[in-house]
Amino acid sequence: MNKEKKFILSLGGVTKVAALCGLNKSAVSMWHAKQKIPNGWLKYFEEKFPEEYKKAFMDEDVGIKAD
């Protein structure tokens, strides 16, 4: 499972993320299926959910985004 999918699941899944963002479920389902969250939303999540974001996207050993 890739980082984007793990992140969406860590926030409670597609339905929960859609509600948090004020989007319909199908929009977030597309992120989940394509394994890509738009950059603007990634920035929003990084600010709103910093711990979950770090766990999913940051390499904690060196403090940089993991590939």
C-alpha positions in Angstrom: 0.0 0.0 0.0 1.4 3.4 -0.9 1.8 6.5 1.4 -1.3 8.3 0.1 -3.6 5.3 0.7 -2.1 4.8 4.2 -2.6 8.4 4.9 -6.2 8.5 3.9 -6.8 5.3 6.0 -5.0 6.9 9.0 -7.5 9.8 8.9 -10.5 7.4 8.9 -10.9 6.4 5.3 -12.4 8.0 2.2 -15.7 9.0 3.7 -14.2 10.7 6.7 -11.6 12.5 4.6 -14.3 13.7 2.2 -16.3 15.1 5.1 -13.2 16.8 6.6 -12.5 18.5 3.2 -16.0 19.4 2.3 -15.8 17.2 -0.8 -17.9 14.5 -2.2 -16.8 10.9 -1.6 -16.0 10.3 -5.3 -13.4 13.0 -5.3 -11.4 11.5 -2.5 -12.0 8.0 -3.9 -10.2 9.2 -7.0 -7.2 10.2 -4.9 -7.3 6.8 -3.2 -7.5 4.9 -6.6 -4.9 7.0 -8.3 -2.7 7.0 -5.2 -2.1 10.7 -5.6 -3.4 13.5 -3.4 -3.3 17.0 -5.0 -0.5 19.2 -3.7 -2.9 21.9 -2.3 -4.6 19.3 -0.2 -1.3 17.8 0.9 -0.4 21.2 2.3 -3.7 21.5 4.1 -3.3 18.0 5.6 0.3 18.8 6.7 -1.0 21.8 8.7 -4.2 20.3 10.0 -2.9 16.8 10.8 0.9 17.2 11.3 1.5 13.9 13.2 -0.4 11.7 10.7 1.3 13.6 7.8 4.7 13.0 9.3 4.1 9.3 9.8 2.9 8.9 6.2 5.2 11.1 4.2 8.3 12.1 6.1 11.5 10.1 6.6 11.8 10.6 10.4 15.5 9.7 10.5 16.6 12.7 8.4 13.5 14.9 8.4 12.8 15.0 4.7 10.0 13.8 2.5 10.4 10.2 1.6 10.2 9.1 -2.0 
